[in-house]
Amino acid sequence: MTGSPHDILRSHLMQLIDVITTPDRLADGLFAANLIPNAVKDRVLSQQSLSCQDKASILVNQVLTSLKAFKDPKTLISFCDVLKNQDDPNLSRIANTMLKEIGGDMNM
């Protein structure tokens, strides 16, 4: 592992926020994977006035906060799995990069 899960995600934070184009779908995926609480999912889904970037920032920062608190590589691996399931080549590329950095299996 080249860094803590928190540091790895933090190093890709802006890149992720810039390429997330379907934050509502991502919110559902993160909630289903137990990576964000219902309140965060509801905030992202209900506040139509938030931009796509604002929603993406809320979601990624929530996962970042969890990684800082729990320091569990499995959380980052689960996050990467959700990103890869979004059917977005940019998100998959970033997820694979983070998995490589943490030493995870890119084909999980």
N, CA, C and O atoms as a DFTB+ gen file, in Angstrom:
432 C
 N C O
     1  1       0.848      -1.172       0.000
     2  2       0.000       0.000       0.000
     3  2       0.894       1.236       0.000
     4  3       1.848       1.326       0.773
     5  1       0.574       2.187      -0.876
     6  2       1.401       3.381      -0.991
     7  2       0.948       4.509      -0.073
     8  3       1.631       5.529       0.012
     9  1      -0.160       4.363       0.604
    10  2      -0.657       5.379       1.515
    11  2      -1.872       4.857       2.240
    12  3      -2.380       3.775       1.943
    13  1      -2.332       5.642       3.198
    14  2      -3.538       5.235       3.913
    15  2      -4.728       5.357       2.955
    16  3      -4.673       6.126       1.996
    17  1      -5.796       4.605       3.211
    18  2      -6.984       4.734       2.363
    19  2      -7.478       6.185       2.289
    20  3      -7.884       6.653       1.225
    21  1      -7.441       6.879       3.408
    22  2      -7.850       8.284       3.448
    23  2      -6.985       9.125       2.518
    24  3      -7.501       9.926       1.739
    25  1      -5.664       8.940       2.601
    26  2      -4.751       9.719       1.758
    27  2      -4.925       9.402       0.273
    28  3      -4.830      10.286      -0.579
    29  1      -5.179       8.139      -0.020
    30  2      -5.379       7.744      -1.415
    31  2      -6.621       8.420      -1.983
    32  3      -6.569       9.004      -3.065
    33  1      -7.730       8.345      -1.264
    34  2      -8.945       8.999      -1.755
    35  2      -8.756      10.510      -1.823
    36  3      -9.173      11.147      -2.791
    37  1      -8.139      11.077      -0.815
    38  2      -7.922      12.525      -0.811
    39  2      -7.114      12.970      -2.033
    40  3      -7.358      14.041      -2.587
    41  1      -6.152      12.144      -2.448
    42  2      -5.325      12.520      -3.601
    43  2      -6.112      12.493      -4.917
    44  3      -5.679      13.080      -5.909
    45  1      -7.246      11.825      -4.929
    46  2      -8.081      11.746      -6.138
    47  2      -9.378      12.539      -5.997
    48  3     -10.232      12.491      -6.883
    49  1      -9.529      13.258      -4.906
    50  2     -10.771      13.936      -4.569
    51  2     -11.268      14.868      -5.679
    52  3     -12.398      14.714      -6.141
    53  1     -10.470      15.805      -6.104
    54  2     -10.905      16.785      -7.101
    55  2     -11.176      16.122      -8.446
    56  3     -12.124      16.484      -9.142
    57  1     -10.361      15.174      -8.800
    58  2     -10.561      14.458     -10.058
    59  2     -11.912      13.735     -10.042
    60  3     -12.646      13.772     -11.029
    61  1     -12.236      13.083      -8.930
    62  2     -13.523      12.397      -8.808
    63  2     -14.686      13.376      -8.899
    64  3     -15.643      13.148      -9.640
    65  1     -14.599      14.446      -8.157
    66  2     -15.690      15.427      -8.153
    67  2     -15.916      15.984      -9.559
    68  3     -17.053      16.242      -9.955
    69  1     -14.834      16.167     -10.303
    70  2     -14.952      16.703     -11.658
    71  2     -15.594      15.729     -12.641
    72  3     -16.240      16.167     -13.593
    73  1     -15.436      14.415     -12.437
    74  2     -15.937      13.462     -13.432
    75  2     -17.258      12.786     -13.049
    76  3     -17.851      12.100     -13.882
    77  1     -17.727      12.960     -11.825
    78  2     -19.001      12.353     -11.444
    79  2     -20.123      13.121     -12.144
    80  3     -20.329      14.309     -11.900
    81  1     -20.842      12.415     -13.018
    82  2     -21.905      13.053     -13.794
    83  2     -23.297      12.618     -13.353
    84  3     -24.286      13.249     -13.726
    85  1     -23.388      11.554     -12.567
    86  2     -24.690      11.069     -12.093
    87  2     -24.638      10.883     -10.572
    88  3     -24.658       9.756     -10.076
    89  1     -24.571      12.000      -9.839
    90  2     -24.443      11.880      -8.386
    91  2     -25.643      11.217      -7.717
    92  3     -25.491      10.584      -6.672
    93  1     -26.831      11.351      -8.299
    94  2     -28.000      10.713      -7.691
    95  2     -27.853       9.189      -7.746
    96  3     -28.141       8.495      -6.770
    97  1     -27.411       8.684      -8.876
    98  2     -27.186       7.244      -9.009
    99  2     -26.063       6.793      -8.084
   100  3     -26.147       5.734      -7.462
   101  1     -25.018       7.598      -8.000
   102  2     -23.904       7.270      -7.108
   103  2     -24.366       7.248      -5.658
   104  3     -23.950       6.379      -4.891
   105  1     -25.220       8.194      -5.271
   106  2     -25.740       8.236      -3.897
   107  2     -26.469       6.940      -3.568
   108  3     -26.295       6.379      -2.486
   109  1     -27.283       6.471      -4.502
   110  2     -27.985       5.208      -4.283
   111  2     -27.006       4.048      -4.116
   112  3     -27.189       3.196      -3.246
   113  1     -25.969       4.019      -4.951
   114  2     -24.970       2.952      -4.866
   115  2     -24.185       2.995      -3.566
   116  3     -23.928       1.955      -2.960
   117  1     -23.806       4.178      -3.140
   118  2     -23.052       4.319      -1.893
   119  2     -23.908       3.948      -0.689
   120  3     -23.420       3.335       0.261
   121  1     -25.183       4.319      -0.729
   122  2     -26.081       3.955       0.361
   123  2     -26.289       2.442       0.399
   124  3     -26.271       1.836       1.471
   125  1     -26.484       1.841      -0.761
   126  2     -26.686       0.389      -0.826
   127  2     -25.472      -0.374      -0.309
   128  3     -25.606      -1.456       0.264
   129  1     -24.287       0.198      -0.514
   130  2     -23.050      -0.426      -0.034
   131  2     -22.734      -0.048       1.408
   132  3     -21.679      -0.404       1.933
   133  1     -23.655       0.676       2.045
   134  2     -23.492       1.089       3.439
   135  2     -22.281       2.016       3.638
   136  3     -21.605       1.959       4.666
   137  1     -22.025       2.860       2.645
   138  2     -20.886       3.772       2.711
   139  2     -21.281       5.201       3.085
   140  3     -20.435       6.006       3.474
   141  1     -22.576       5.507       2.962
   142  2     -23.075       6.811       3.397
   143  2     -24.372       6.587       4.165
   144  3     -25.093       5.625       3.901
   145  1     -24.670       7.470       5.111
   146  2     -25.934       7.339       5.846
   147  2     -27.114       7.808       4.992
   148  3     -26.941       8.531       4.011
   149  1     -28.289       7.387       5.379
   150  2     -29.517       7.751       4.675
   151  2     -29.683       9.265       4.580
   152  3     -30.156       9.768       3.561
   153  1     -29.306       9.991       5.615
   154  2     -29.471      11.449       5.617
   155  2     -28.665      12.103       4.490
   156  3     -29.131      13.057       3.869
   157  1     -27.473      11.599       4.229
   158  2     -26.646      12.148       3.147
   159  2     -27.273      11.820       1.799
   160  3     -27.354      12.676       0.918
   161  1     -27.717      10.573       1.645
   162  2     -28.380      10.177       0.397
   163  2     -29.601      11.056       0.159
   164  3     -29.785      11.574      -0.942
   165  1     -30.439      11.229       1.181
   166  2     -31.644      12.038       1.041
   167  2     -31.311      13.491       0.693
   168  3     -32.010      14.116      -0.105
   169  1     -30.256      14.019       1.287
   170  2     -29.861      15.406       0.990
   171  2     -29.493      15.554      -0.476
   172  3     -29.916      16.504      -1.135
   173  1     -28.710      14.621      -0.981
   174  2     -28.275      14.687      -2.377
   175  2     -29.465      14.509      -3.322
   176  3     -29.565      15.198      -4.337
   177  1     -30.357      13.589      -2.987
   178  2     -31.481      13.313      -3.880
   179  2     -32.570      14.383      -3.825
   180  3     -33.269      14.605      -4.814
   181  1     -32.720      15.041      -2.685
   182  2     -33.844      15.965      -2.540
   183  2     -33.508      17.411      -2.884
   184  3     -34.412      18.187      -3.193
   185  1     -32.270      17.786      -2.840
   186  2     -31.907      19.184      -3.079
   187  2     -31.561      19.392      -4.547
   188  3     -30.403      19.307      -4.958
   189  1     -32.605      19.667      -5.321
   190  2     -32.428      19.853      -6.760
   191  2     -31.624      21.117      -7.092
   192  3     -31.093      21.243      -8.195
   193  1     -31.536      22.038      -6.149
   194  2     -30.798      23.277      -6.403
   195  2     -29.286      23.075      -6.366
   196  3     -28.533      23.938      -6.816
   197  1     -28.835      21.931      -5.827
   198  2     -27.397      21.657      -5.785
   199  2     -26.903      21.262      -7.163
   200  3     -27.568      20.516      -7.882
   201  1     -25.740      21.763      -7.527
   202  2     -25.138      21.377      -8.803
   203  2     -24.625      19.942      -8.725
   204  3     -24.483      19.373      -7.642
   205  1     -24.359      19.390      -9.861
   206  2     -23.793      18.039      -9.937
   207  2     -22.481      17.977      -9.149
   208  3     -22.228      17.016      -8.422
   209  1     -21.655      19.008      -9.302
   210  2     -20.382      19.054      -8.580
   211  2     -20.588      19.149      -7.077
   212  3     -19.862      18.507      -6.317
   213  1     -21.550      19.927      -6.638
   214  2     -21.830      20.042      -5.206
   215  2     -22.273      18.707      -4.629
   216  3     -21.835      18.311      -3.549
   217  1     -23.148      18.012      -5.357
   218  2     -23.606      16.702      -4.907
   219  2     -22.446      15.713      -4.856
   220  3     -22.307      14.960      -3.892
   221  1     -21.617      15.718      -5.895
   222  2     -20.460      14.825      -5.927
   223  2     -19.528      15.112      -4.759
   224  3     -18.994      14.191      -4.140
   225  1     -19.334      16.395      -4.458
   226  2     -18.472      16.783      -3.351
   227  2     -19.013      16.268      -2.022
   228  3     -18.253      15.756      -1.201
   229  1     -20.319      16.398      -1.805
   230  2     -20.932      15.905      -0.571
   231  2     -20.684      14.408      -0.429
   232  3     -20.291      13.938       0.639
   233  1     -20.912      13.664      -1.502
   234  2     -20.777      12.209      -1.451
   235  2     -19.340      11.766      -1.204
   236  3     -19.080      10.951      -0.319
   237  1     -18.414      12.302      -1.985
   238  2     -17.019      11.879      -1.861
   239  2     -16.456      12.304      -0.509
   240  3     -15.705      11.553       0.114
   241  1     -16.808      13.492      -0.054
   242  2     -16.315      13.941       1.254
   243  2     -16.889      13.123       2.401
   244  3     -16.223      12.952       3.423
   245  1     -18.104      12.615       2.257
   246  2     -18.664      11.745       3.290
   247  2     -17.858      10.451       3.388
   248  3     -17.561       9.982       4.487
   249  1     -17.505       9.879       2.239
   250  2     -16.686       8.656       2.252
   251  2     -15.297       8.982       2.806
   252  3     -14.732       8.192       3.563
   253  1     -14.752      10.124       2.440
   254  2     -13.446      10.547       2.954
   255  2     -13.480      10.672       4.476
   256  3     -12.542      10.247       5.150
   257  1     -14.538      11.244       5.015
   258  2     -14.691      11.368       6.462
   259  2     -14.733       9.999       7.124
   260  3     -14.124       9.791       8.174
   261  1     -15.447       9.073       6.513
   262  2     -15.510       7.708       7.053
   263  2     -14.139       7.054       7.050
   264  3     -13.766       6.379       8.010
   265  1     -13.390       7.251       5.977
   266  2     -12.046       6.665       5.900
   267  2     -11.125       7.250       6.963
   268  3     -10.296       6.538       7.530
   269  1     -11.268       8.532       7.232
   270  2     -10.430       9.160       8.261
   271  2     -10.763       8.596       9.637
   272  3      -9.874       8.402      10.466
   273  1     -12.041       8.336       9.876
   274  2     -12.469       7.842      11.180
   275  2     -12.135       6.368      11.385
   276  3     -11.705       5.971      12.467
   277  1     -12.332       5.564      10.354
   278  2     -12.214       4.118      10.533
   279  2     -10.935       3.509       9.974
   280  3     -10.547       2.418      10.393
   281  1     -10.275       4.176       9.048
   282  2      -8.976       3.736       8.503
   283  2      -9.006       2.298       7.965
   284  3      -7.990       1.604       8.007
   285  1     -10.135       1.860       7.474
   286  2     -10.286       0.490       6.998
   287  2     -10.153       0.454       5.474
   288  3     -10.954       1.078       4.778
   289  1      -9.159      -0.261       4.944
   290  2      -8.994      -0.336       3.493
   291  2     -10.218      -0.923       2.790
   292  3     -10.452      -0.635       1.616
   293  1     -10.996      -1.741       3.495
   294  2     -12.184      -2.343       2.879
   295  2     -13.201      -1.272       2.480
   296  3     -13.956      -1.452       1.523
   297  1     -13.218      -0.162       3.215
   298  2     -14.135       0.928       2.874
   299  2     -13.755       1.527       1.529
   300  3     -14.625       1.785       0.697
   301  1     -12.467       1.750       1.308
   302  2     -12.020       2.293       0.026
   303  2     -12.256       1.282      -1.091
   304  3     -12.641       1.661      -2.197
   305  1     -12.034       0.020      -0.817
   306  2     -12.275      -1.015      -1.826
   307  2     -13.755      -1.048      -2.196
   308  3     -14.097      -1.147      -3.375
   309  1     -14.629      -0.967      -1.204
   310  2     -16.073      -0.931      -1.471
   311  2     -16.453       0.310      -2.273
   312  3     -17.273       0.236      -3.188
   313  1     -15.860       1.437      -1.931
   314  2     -16.108       2.678      -2.672
   315  2     -15.697       2.506      -4.126
   316  3     -16.425       2.907      -5.034
   317  1     -14.534       1.912      -4.345
   318  2     -14.060       1.682      -5.718
   319  2     -15.012       0.756      -6.471
   320  3     -15.270       0.968      -7.656
   321  1     -15.529      -0.255      -5.804
   322  2     -16.497      -1.156      -6.436
   323  2     -17.743      -0.395      -6.883
   324  3     -18.252      -0.613      -7.983
   325  1     -18.229       0.500      -6.019
   326  2     -19.400       1.303      -6.382
   327  2     -19.074       2.188      -7.579
   328  3     -19.886       2.310      -8.496
   329  1     -17.905       2.801      -7.582
   330  2     -17.506       3.641      -8.719
   331  2     -17.483       2.835     -10.011
   332  3     -17.966       3.292     -11.047
   333  1     -16.917       1.632      -9.941
   334  2     -16.821       0.798     -11.134
   335  2     -18.197       0.355     -11.624
   336  3     -18.376       0.121     -12.819
   337  1     -19.158       0.236     -10.733
   338  2     -20.517      -0.164     -11.103
   339  2     -21.341       0.977     -11.690
   340  3     -22.494       0.765     -12.065
   341  1     -20.784       2.165     -11.776
   342  2     -21.500       3.308     -12.340
   343  2     -21.477       3.311     -13.869
   344  3     -22.104       4.167     -14.493
   345  1     -20.774       2.376     -14.468
   346  2     -20.677       2.277     -15.939
   347  2     -20.142       3.560     -16.565
   348  3     -20.619       4.003     -17.610
   349  1     -19.157       4.141     -15.918
   350  2     -18.511       5.345     -16.425
   351  2     -17.023       5.032     -16.530
   352  3     -16.385       4.745     -15.517
   353  1     -16.460       5.082     -17.729
   354  2     -15.049       4.718     -17.884
   355  2     -14.092       5.592     -17.073
   356  3     -13.050       5.117     -16.621
   357  1     -14.437       6.854     -16.888
   358  2     -13.573       7.738     -16.093
   359  2     -13.571       7.327     -14.626
   360  3     -12.519       7.294     -13.986
   361  1     -14.745       7.016     -14.099
   362  2     -14.818       6.576     -12.703
   363  2     -14.129       5.229     -12.528
   364  3     -13.456       5.001     -11.522
   365  1     -14.291       4.342     -13.494
   366  2     -13.622       3.035     -13.421
   367  2     -12.107       3.192     -13.434
   368  3     -11.397       2.499     -12.704
   369  1     -11.621       4.097     -14.258
   370  2     -10.172       4.333     -14.337
   371  2      -9.629       4.842     -13.002
   372  3      -8.592       4.375     -12.530
   373  1     -10.328       5.795     -12.399
   374  2      -9.900       6.329     -11.107
   375  2      -9.987       5.243     -10.040
   376  3      -9.086       5.110      -9.212
   377  1     -11.067       4.471     -10.057
   378  2     -11.227       3.383      -9.090
   379  2     -10.091       2.373      -9.221
   380  3      -9.523       1.941      -8.219
   381  1      -9.764       2.001     -10.440
   382  2      -8.671       1.047     -10.649
   383  2      -7.339       1.605     -10.175
   384  3      -6.517       0.871      -9.627
   385  1      -7.122       2.885     -10.378
   386  2      -5.890       3.521      -9.897
   387  2      -5.825       3.467      -8.373
   388  3      -4.785       3.133      -7.806
   389  1      -6.932       3.793      -7.710
   390  2      -6.942       3.755      -6.247
   391  2      -6.758       2.328      -5.737
   392  3      -6.046       2.108      -4.757
   393  1      -7.393       1.362      -6.392
   394  2      -7.219      -0.036      -5.981
   395  2      -5.758      -0.469      -6.121
   396  3      -5.225      -1.181      -5.269
   397  1      -5.135      -0.036      -7.187
   398  2      -3.715      -0.370      -7.387
   399  2      -2.862       0.262      -6.280
   400  3      -1.924      -0.356      -5.777
   401  1      -3.202       1.496      -5.912
   402  2      -2.444       2.187      -4.879
   403  2      -2.600       1.532      -3.510
   404  3      -1.673       1.540      -2.700
   405  1      -3.770       0.970      -3.261
   406  2      -3.994       0.333      -1.962
   407  2      -3.581      -1.137      -1.997
   408  3      -3.502      -1.790      -0.958
   409  1      -3.322      -1.647      -3.188
   410  2      -2.907      -3.035      -3.324
   411  2      -4.064      -3.985      -3.460
   412  3      -3.918      -5.186      -3.233
   413  1      -5.247      -3.448      -3.839
   414  2      -6.433      -4.281      -4.010
   415  2      -6.505      -4.886      -5.387
   416  3      -5.769      -4.489      -6.290
   417  1      -7.394      -5.850      -5.547
   418  2      -7.619      -6.520      -6.813
   419  2      -8.507      -5.658      -7.677
   420  3      -9.631      -5.346      -7.285
   421  1      -8.030      -5.263      -8.847
   422  2      -8.799      -4.404      -9.726
   423  2      -9.972      -5.127     -10.370
   424  3     -10.821      -4.478     -10.979
   425  1     -10.047      -6.434     -10.257
   426  2     -11.132      -7.190     -10.870
   427  2     -12.165      -7.654      -9.861
   428  3     -12.946      -8.559     -10.157
   429  1     -12.189      -7.061      -8.685
   430  2     -13.127      -7.465      -7.635
   431  2     -14.542      -7.286      -8.095
   432  3     -15.476      -7.574      -7.346
